[in-house]
Amino acid sequence: MTPNIDSLLPLLFPLLQAFPVAEREKLLAVGHEHDATAGTVLWEEGQRIDDILFISSGIVVATSNTQAAGRFFLYGHMAAGSVAGLHALQMPNAAQVQLTVQEDAHYLQLPLSALSEALAAYPAAWEAVARELAQGVFHLVNTINLLAQSNGYHRLRRLLIQLDRRARNEHQQSGLALSQQELAARIGLSREMVNRMLAQLRSGGYLEQDERGIFKILQPLPREF
Amino acid sequence: MTPNIDSLLPLLFPLLQAFPVAEREKLLAVGHEHDATAGTVLWEEGQRIDDILFISSGIVVATSNTQAAGRFFLYGHMAAGSVAGLHALQMPNAAQVQLTVQEDAHYLQLPLSALSEALAAYPAAWEAVARELAQGVFHLVNTINLLAQSNGYHRLRRLLIQLDRRARNEHQQSGLALSQQELAARIGLSREMVNRMLAQLRSGGYLEQDERGIFKILQPLPREF
């Protein structure tokens, strides 16, 4: 293992595991590990992507329309195991989102060019790249289907059902609960509108939010508000 | 070349080109070519994806929320050279969109399982899969950034600028012009709202639409409506 990279870090990332040891060590030798405190902006919208980021702890949020006068949009939270920037291997490499550290994070920064070279030397690892991108496509299409609903309550209802399902299926990772402002920013609605709908759902006995802020659906949410 | 597949068809698809001749012929031998007339539904939302579709002529539109009471959302037009279903190689294979033939189309249908086997036999072709998926990620993020703007005019302005740029950069493919209803369905607004904004932009001398329906921006669109 190269001296400058934590030897446990590659275990978190199937993409790094996909390379033979020699290729992986060559790759890690040109990487740099960083600590970033909450509030640090890792990418700004529009900036050139020269590096892939492998997030190994903490939480990073992806947002867009952050410069616009209106509301920003929240893509979601990237937790340990997330990789940012892969599509820049094959597409225009201007960042389409802003990445901001929400909870103190640790990440490995790997030059795009080094990953390109490693993939040229060991093309079978493209399968792992494709897997990350396929997950991206799946989640992005879900996001669009949700955003494209013209009825604001239908968007909120769908998001709450997704969050509830995720909380039940996975061991809930601490810190991944969404604030009411984040809920609003995930579905392109105003905070006031979301707060009003949540209050009514709670008082109607449909929903509760525990002390960690995690939503739980108590009975099927009404189809219409 | 296998007898049942048009020998020119694979030339259209970098993914098919990525395989060595022997693998490609084996793959094409289990494919089927189809003609589909306008109005044919190729996939319904939620149905299981068992096949990859390689569209070699005509136009297929991808939509979502088609079953909902509200408006449907238009992802866009898939022209010759488009491939549908690739992310199902690695992700849950329920269709997230509806695919409908808009202009009589011709396509190759290839079992997902056969493509999986070919990729296992020749993993370097995953690079071509990753490329298709990276394009998907790029366009989906663009779509979200557009949809997430809370101001309807800002969405329309951004879409018109994209369409104008594309028309100038590419040799415009006939049939890819968007009707006013399609424009509205691309940005999640009502047809009436879009028609009203377009009429004002036209009368203000900002915009013209030629006889094929293709938009051209005559002077920079105002920042606010």
HADDOCK unambig.tbl for C-alpha pairs under 7 A between the chains (distance, minus, plus):
assign (segid A and resid 64 and name CA) (segid B and resid 145 and name CA) 6.29 0.50 0.50
assign (segid A and resid 65 and name CA) (segid B and resid 145 and name CA) 6.67 0.50 0.50
assign (segid A and resid 70 and name CA) (segid B and resid 150 and name CA) 6.71 0.50 0.50
assign (segid A and resid 71 and name CA) (segid B and resid 150 and name CA) 6.87 0.50 0.50
assign (segid A and resid 73 and name CA) (segid B and resid 148 and name CA) 6.02 0.50 0.50
assign (segid A and resid 87 and name CA) (segid B and resid 134 and name CA) 4.75 0.50 0.50
assign (segid A and resid 90 and name CA) (segid B and resid 131 and name CA) 6.09 0.50 0.50
assign (segid A and resid 90 and name CA) (segid B and resid 134 and name CA) 6.63 0.50 0.50
assign (segid A and resid 91 and name CA) (segid B and resid 134 and name CA) 6.69 0.50 0.50
assign (segid A and resid 91 and name CA) (segid B and resid 135 and name CA) 6.70 0.50 0.50
assign (segid A and resid 123 and name CA) (segid B and resid 124 and name CA) 4.88 0.50 0.50
assign (segid A and resid 124 and name CA) (segid B and resid 123 and name CA) 4.88 0.50 0.50
assign (segid A and resid 124 and name CA) (segid B and resid 124 and name CA) 5.06 0.50 0.50
assign (segid A and resid 126 and name CA) (segid B and resid 126 and name CA) 5.30 0.50 0.50
assign (segid A and resid 126 and name CA) (segid B and resid 127 and name CA) 5.19 0.50 0.50
assign (segid A and resid 126 and name CA) (segid B and resid 130 and name CA) 6.82 0.50 0.50
assign (segid A and resid 127 and name CA) (segid B and resid 126 and name CA) 5.19 0.50 0.50
assign (segid A and resid 129 and name CA) (segid B and resid 130 and name CA) 6.44 0.50 0.50
assign (segid A and resid 130 and name CA) (segid B and resid 126 and name CA) 6.80 0.50 0.50
assign (segid A and resid 130 and name CA) (segid B and resid 129 and name CA) 6.44 0.50 0.50
assign (segid A and resid 130 and name CA) (segid B and resid 130 and name CA) 4.36 0.50 0.50
assign (segid A and resid 130 and name CA) (segid B and resid 133 and name CA) 6.89 0.50 0.50
assign (segid A and resid 131 and name CA) (segid B and resid 90 and name CA) 6.10 0.50 0.50
assign (segid A and resid 133 and name CA) (segid B and resid 130 and name CA) 6.89 0.50 0.50
assign (segid A and resid 133 and name CA) (segid B and resid 133 and name CA) 5.86 0.50 0.50
assign (segid A and resid 133 and name CA) (segid B and resid 134 and name CA) 6.28 0.50 0.50
assign (segid A and resid 134 and name CA) (segid B and resid 87 and name CA) 4.75 0.50 0.50
assign (segid A and resid 134 and name CA) (segid B and resid 90 and name CA) 6.62 0.50 0.50
assign (segid A and resid 134 and name CA) (segid B and resid 91 and name CA) 6.69 0.50 0.50
assign (segid A and resid 134 and name CA) (segid B and resid 133 and name CA) 6.30 0.50 0.50
assign (segid A and resid 135 and name CA) (segid B and resid 91 and name CA) 6.70 0.50 0.50
assign (segid A and resid 136 and name CA) (segid B and resid 137 and name CA) 6.44 0.50 0.50
assign (segid A and resid 137 and name CA) (segid B and resid 136 and name CA) 6.45 0.50 0.50
assign (segid A and resid 137 and name CA) (segid B and resid 137 and name CA) 5.55 0.50 0.50
assign (segid A and resid 140 and name CA) (segid B and resid 140 and name CA) 6.33 0.50 0.50
assign (segid A and resid 144 and name CA) (segid B and resid 144 and name CA) 6.25 0.50 0.50
assign (segid A and resid 145 and name CA) (segid B and resid 64 and name CA) 6.29 0.50 0.50
assign (segid A and resid 145 and name CA) (segid B and resid 65 and name CA) 6.68 0.50 0.50
assign (segid A and resid 148 and name CA) (segid B and resid 73 and name CA) 6.01 0.50 0.50
assign (segid A and resid 148 and name CA) (segid B and resid 188 and name CA) 5.61 0.50 0.50
assign (segid A and resid 150 and name CA) (segid B and resid 70 and name CA) 6.72 0.50 0.50
assign (segid A and resid 150 and name CA) (segid B and resid 71 and name CA) 6.87 0.50 0.50
assign (segid A and resid 150 and name CA) (segid B and resid 188 and name CA) 6.56 0.50 0.50
assign (segid A and resid 188 and name CA) (segid B and resid 148 and name CA) 5.59 0.50 0.50
assign (segid A and resid 188 and name CA) (segid B and resid 150 and name CA) 6.54 0.50 0.50
